[in-house]
Amino acid sequence: MGRRIGAFFIDAAVVIVVFLVFFFPFATKRTVAETDALPGCNRKFEDRSQVECDNRAIIQLDDDVYEADIGPTAGLNIVFSLLYFGVLQGLTGATLGKLATGIRVVDANGTIANIGKSLIRWIVFLVDGPFSLYACGLFTSLFTKGHRRLGDMAAGTYVVAQASVGRPVVIPGAAPYAPAPAYTGAPGYAAAPPPPPGAAAPPPPGAGAPQWDAARGAYVQFDPATGRYLTWNEAAQTWQ
């Protein structure tokens, strides 16, 4: 969670810098008095040296006010956010913040989350982030199993260490793999599991005993030699 929070602040800094890059080319520099005279602009009641405008983006530095139409600046920032949090993260599993802190966004199989899943995370971040003043995203990440915010639950994603990419996600306290059921040929099996690989293909060196994964309908086992989980392909008679 420490690395996730660190990545959040790095990404927030990136977004702010990009906003400033987009803002100033569209902004007009005026004094406080000149800006106050514009339609929809007025001085703040609690601080008369500050000015605010309806439907305008404002940055004030002392008596200098930079104001711009909120449409182009907001539109460009939305496009950037979509590309940054949706496309870039969907292709690589990371934003610059996650890259710097060594974490990645993956699906339940440990595969880098695709663009579609990343876009869902980005959209639901509106609830996790600004709509709830970031409380929803923080508390769900801290207290749910797997440390998942609403965006992760909606997209079926997890945030893991870079070294865990490629491994099925295992949540502490959960039992994702049940022991392999014994196949006796007796009636009552809705779908009889395939026989253990055994002689057909010996386990990879150093691997533990195969375990039946009902979700995949196949045997799986962790292979220390490759650092990944392998799945038994009954049709091909190989571990993959």
N, C-alpha and C positions, 0 to 999 in steps of 0.2 A: 504493500500500500504506500510505503514511503516513496518508492520509485514512481508509482502512478501519480502521486501528488506532485512530485518533482517534474514529471513529464507534462502535467497540466499547466504548471506555471511557465515552463519553457514554451509550450505551444501558445499560451496566452500572450507571451511577449512577441512571438512571431506574428500573431494576428494583429496586435497593436501596431507593430512596425509596418506591416503591409497596409493597414488602414491609413497610416500617416502618408505612406508613399502614394496611395490613391487619392487622399484628401487634398493635399496642398496644390496639385495641378488644377483642381476645380475651384479652389478657394479664392475669395476676394478679401484683401486686407483692408480693414477700416478701423477707426477709433471706436471707443465705447459709445460716444455721443452719436456718431454717424450710424452705427448699427442700431442704436436705440430708436432712431427715427424711421427705420425700415418697417413696413407693414408686418405685423405678427411678432415683432421683437420688442422687448421691454426689459427694464432693469429688474433684477431680482428684488423682491420685497425685503428679504433678510440681509442682503448685501448689495447696496446701491452701486458698488463699483463693478459688479458682475452683470452681464447681460445674457438673456436667453431668448431663443426664437422658436416659433412653432414651425415644424417641418423643415428645419434647417440644421445642418451639422455645424457645431460651433467649437472652436478652440480659441481660448483667450489667454494671451500672455501679457500681463500687466494691462496697459491701455490699448494694446493691439488686439484686434479681434479678427480671426480668420473664419469666414462663414461660407458655406457652399450648399448647393441644393443636395438634399439628403438622398434623392433618387439615384443619381449616378454612383455616388460613393458607396451607398448601401448595396446597390446592385453588384458592383465590382467585388465588394467584400463577400457577398453571398456566393458568387462564382468561385472566388478563391477558396472559401471554406469548403465548398463542394469538392473541388479538385484536391484540396489538401487532406481533409478528413475522410472523404469518400473514395476518390480514385487512388491517390498516392498510398493511403493506408490499406486500401483493398488490394493493391498490387504487391506491396512490400510487407504489410503487416505492421507498419510503423509510420508515425509522423516524426518530425525532427526531435520532438521531445521524447518519444518512446525510443527512438534510435539512440539518443544520448544516455538514456537511463537503462538500456538493455532489456526492454520488454517488447512483446509483440501481441497482436490481436489474432486469435486463432479460433477455429471451430472445435467441436467436441473431439474430433479425430486428431487434433494437433496441427491441422493444415492451416496455412495462412488464410484468414478470412477473405472472401472475394469482395469485389466492388459492391455487389448487391447488399451483402451483410453490412459492409462498412457504411453504406448510404443509410441503411435503417438505423444504425447506431448514431449517425450524425443527425438524423431527423428527430429521434427520440431524445437526443441531448437537449433539445429545447425544454423538455420537462425536467430532465436531470439537472440542467444548468440554470439558465436565466429565469424560466418560469417559476422555479422553486427557490430562487436565490442560491442555487447550487447545493442546497441542503439535501434534496432527494438523491442526487448522484453520490454525494459523500456518504450518507447514512446507508444506502443500499450497498455501496461498495464495501463498506466496513463490516456490515452485520449479516449479509446474506451468504449462504454456502457458495463457495467459489468466488466470493467477492465480486459479484456482478451487479452493475447498475441496471436501471430499467432498459437502457439501450442494448446491453448485452443479453438480457433475457428475451427481448423482442427479436434480436438478430441471431440468437443461438451462438453467441461468441463468449470467449474467455480472454482475459489478459494474463499472459504467462511470461516467465523469464525466457530470454532468447534461447537458452540452452534446452528448453523444453519443447521447442518447435519440432513437430514430427512425431511426438508421442501423444497418444490419447490422453485427454485431460482426466486426472484422477482427483476427486475432491476428498480431502481428509474426512474420515468418518463414514464415507459412502463405500459401497461394495459394488463397483461397476462390473466385476467379473465373478460369476458364480462358478463353483467347481463343475467340471464337465459331467453331464449326466451319464449314467451307465446305460448303454444300449443293450437291451435284452431281447428285443424283437417282440415283447409281449404287447397285447392290445392296450389301448389307452393313450398311446403317444399320438398326439395330433399331427406332429411332424417329427419323425424320428431323426435324431441328430446323426451326422455321419460318424463312422467309427474313428477313434483316435488315429492320428497319422501313423504312429508306431513304425512298422517295417516299411511302409510306403515311402517315408522320408524321415530320417532321424532328425531330432531337434538340432538347431544350430548350436555350435560349440558354446558351452557355458550357459545356455538358455535354461530357464526353469521349465517345469511341467506345463504342457498346454492347458488352457482353461477355456471353458465354453462361454462364449459371449452371445447371449440370446439376441441382443439388438442387431448384431451382424449376421447371426445364423452361422457362425463359424468358430473354429478354435483360434485363440490368440495366445501369444507368449512374448515376453520381453527378451530381447537378445542383447546381452551386454557387449558383444563384439561390435555391434553397429550402434548401440545406444538407442534402439527403436523397437517398437512393438511390431511383430510380424503376424500376419493373418494366413491361415491355411486355406489355400485354394483347392477345393476338392476336385474340381474338374481338371485342373492342370497338374494336380498332385505336387504342388510346390508351395513353399513359404514365400509370402510377398510382403 
